[in-house]
C-alpha cells in the first residue's frame, strides 16, 4: 500500500457547489475509484486549497489512473468539477499539466 497526498486550488465562489457535489458523488465514479485500487480517499479544504489523501493498494498505479481517465462517467464528472478547481501549475489536463499536484510524504506513524 502506498499513501498519496495531493493539492489543488479551488475557486472561492465555487466552494459550496463543490461541497454539494461531493455530498452526492455519482455511484459510477465511486465504483471506478474502488476498481482502480484506491482506498480511504479523503478531500480536505482550507483557505482556497483542496488537499486529498488516499491509499493505493494496486501494483500498477499508472494503468489504474489511465483506467479512471478513460471511464466515460468519470470524464463527465471532471467536465463538471474541473472548472471549479485551479491547478497549481496553471495548465489544463489537455495541456499536459498535473491537475492535482502530488506532494511529498515526510512523516507517517501508525
JOHUHU-V643983 format. One record per run of one state. SS is the DSSP state (alpha for helix, beta for strand, coil for the rest). FROM is the first residue (numbers start at 0). TO is the last residue. If there is no record, write none. Layout:
ss->[SS SS]
from->[FROM FROM]
to->[TO TO]
This chain:
ss->[coil beta coil alpha coil alpha coil beta coil beta coil alpha coil alpha beta coil beta coil]
from->[0 1 10 11 23 26 35 37 46 48 56 60 70 71 84 86 100 103]
to->[0 9 10 22 25 34 36 45 47 55 59 69 70 83 85 99 102 109]
